[in-house]
Amino acid sequence: MNYKVRLLTTSEEVIPFSHLQPLAEQKLISGTDQLWEIIEIYGSGDNLLSTLERDIIEPESVGEAILKELSRKIQDKYPLTLDNG
């Protein structure tokens, strides 16, 4: 099982792929070194651990559409309250 992490940002500043400190084997899947979009992170035995996607949130962008969809999905969800008594 692998995880998908989506980075939604309003900033166009990007740490270049080549400057990311490798915690494991990582591969640039989409974009360029300076403007990466998708990175895959692998563990031992070439086992896919996680996919990291970066989307900029600006008017009429993919990031904006994703943020609107996430907002729609959680609009009627509330945090779990724990009874401390």
N, C-alpha and C positions, 0 to 999 in steps of 0.2 A: 504494500500500500504506500502510495506517495501523497504528499500534501501539495496543495496549490496555494501560493501566497500572491495576492494582488496588491501592488503598491499604487494607490490612487493619490496623486499629488497635484497641487496647483503650481508647483515650481518646475521650471524647465531646466534647472540645474541638475546635472547627472554626474555621478562618480563614474568615470570610464571603467568599462569592464576589466581592462588590463590592470587597474589599480585596486580592484576588490581583493581583499585578503582571502585567499582560498582556505575554507574550512574543510573542504573535501574536493573531489574532482568536480569542476564546474565547466559547463559548455555554453557558449553563446549560441542561441538558437535563432533569434530574430533581432534585426537591427544591426547597428554598427558598434564598434568599440566605444565611441563617444556618445552614442544615442541608443543604447541597448533597449530592447523591448521584452525579450524573453530569455531567461537563463535557466538551465537545468542543473541540479545539484545531485551528484552521485555519491554513493557510499562504496564500501568494499564489494568486489565482485561485479562492478559496473551496474549496481542496483540503484535505480532512480529513487531518490529520497524526496525531492521537492522540485516544483517548478515555480519560478519567480517571474511575475509579469509586471511591467511598469506601464501605467497609463496616465497621461496628463489630463487633468480636468480643466477644460476650457469650453467655451460655447460651441455646441454642435460637434463635440468630440466623442470618441468611443468611451473615454473615461467618464464624461458627463452622463452618457446613457447608462453605463454600469452603475454609477452612483445613484441615479434616479431609480433604477430597478431594485437595488439594495434597499433604498429608502422605502419603496413601495412594499417590499416583502416584510419589513420589520415595523411598519407603521402601527400595527395593533399588538405588538409584543412589548412586554414590560419586564424590567429586571425582577429576578426571583428575590422575594423578601424572606429572610431567615429570622425566625423567632429566637431572640437571644435570651429569653426568659426561661 
